[in-house]
């Protein structure tokens, strides 16, 4: 097995699809049959007939049932990221292969299920049959190719105790150390195993092995997505490990990404949301998404603010990161400069309801005033100050997340000023 993540996703998906098809058949669906004549016609013996279930036809006409499964999108995204799907599809008789990797992945899913349940009158998974069909798939997509794995400890995050691995995006998954076959000895020694690893698997041609810079960029994008998804002290260990085709591990520098002081648990109910969010953020932050030349859309400010947000996340304390987070907010909401004093009001217009805007603006102003105390070393580390700074960071996270997800326009100043104008008009109408 060259890709445990793909194997686990396909296994879960095949089982879920079988259960869904079994229910459909029990509810009245019928699997079509083909009647095949057999017998020795040369000796004029009576012909015998057998009925061959047209499982592939049945599955192909019920793609909507597969799309509804929670495991459908993860397995399609994983397949699409591997490449080499054309060989598998052509081996299955597809002469016209779609151009996009997503369409190819959907066809592969249907072809894979058809092979697993081929000529079966039920949809009960068979382990031996699944293993044989999975071997066919891996042999096709990895023919003449190699698999590079990069693993690095992820600090500050844990999953539900029943989840051993969670596929995210760009070939990266969250995986427990104990479930990684042949895990680096350094991660298993001393009884101080990190809760989770970030595992990157990339299939490539012999002369196109990914660089360490490529691996770092992929892993950092997932770390960024985690920091935007949930409040927490997430960080990667400074050194990871690298191997090709299951060979010996080689240390690889990942770089400092801060340190973790507490553990954040992602419940099972949030795993699908996290997977989808990481996939979306990965696409938004991919280098191909960047545009050259003048950009007045606000995207440049978002990119700069995101970098400052992460700098703040990597400071030793929340207070030390306050200046970084304020720089990010000023880039987004106060281009006139701090002297204008417009940051608190604009942030409140975007992040609070009409009833809460005045209170949030006041709290934001108090959080801004704390920066001077941090600089002079006179900050009072009390519950009130910590709450003010935490709320400021949470609002910055929410703004960045909503812009990257497309829920907010990147020109945040215009958005906030329009809301201020609307509020003024509404007040004037009431007074009149």
Number of C-alpha atoms within 10 A of each C-alpha: 12 17 15 14 22 21 18 15 19 24 19 16 22 24 16 18 24 20 16 17 22 15 13 13 14 10 9 8 12 10 17 13 16 11 11 11 12 11 12 10 10 6 7 8 9 11 11 11 12 11 12 15 19 18 22 20 14 17 20 16 10 12 14 10 14 23 13 12 14 13 19 21 20 23 24 22 20 23 23 21 19 20 17 20 22 21 17 23 23 13 12 13 10 14 10 9 16 14 9 9 20 17 13 21 25 21 20 21 21 19 21 23 23 20 20 26 23 18 15 15 13 16 21 16 17 11 11 10 14 20 15 12 17 20 14 15 20 18 16 19 19 21 13 10 17 19 21 19 23 24 28 25 24 23 23 20 21 20 21 13 9 8 14 15 22 21 27 24 25 23 22 27 23 25 24 22 23 15 11 15 9 12 14 19 9 9 18 13 9 8 7 8 15 18 18 22 28 25 27 23 23 20 24 18 13 10 8 10 16 15 8 14 11 11 21 18 14 19 25 18 22 24 20 21 20 20 19 25 17 16 14 18 23 24 24 23 19 15 14 23 21 22 18 17 13 15 11 11 18 12 14 18 15 20 13 12 18 20 19 19 14 11 14 16 13 14 13 14 9 11 17 17 12 20 18 15 21 25 21 15 21 20 16 16 17 13 10 8 9 11 10 6 5 7 10 10 12 15 18 17 22 22 16 14 23 21 16 21 27 20 17 24 28 20 17 14 13 17 22 16 22 25 21 20 27 23 18 26 27 20 22 26 24 21 14 12 12 13 8 9 12 19 26 24 20 24 26 23 22 20 18 15 11 12 8 12 19 16 12 22 21 14 19 22 18 15 22 20 11 20 20 12 13 17 13 8 9 11 14 12 10 8 8 11 15 15 13 19 23 17 15 24 22 15 19 23 19 16 24 22 20 15 16 21 14 11 10 15 17 22 17 23 21 13 16 20 17 14 16 17 11 12 14 12 12 12 11 10 9 8 7 6
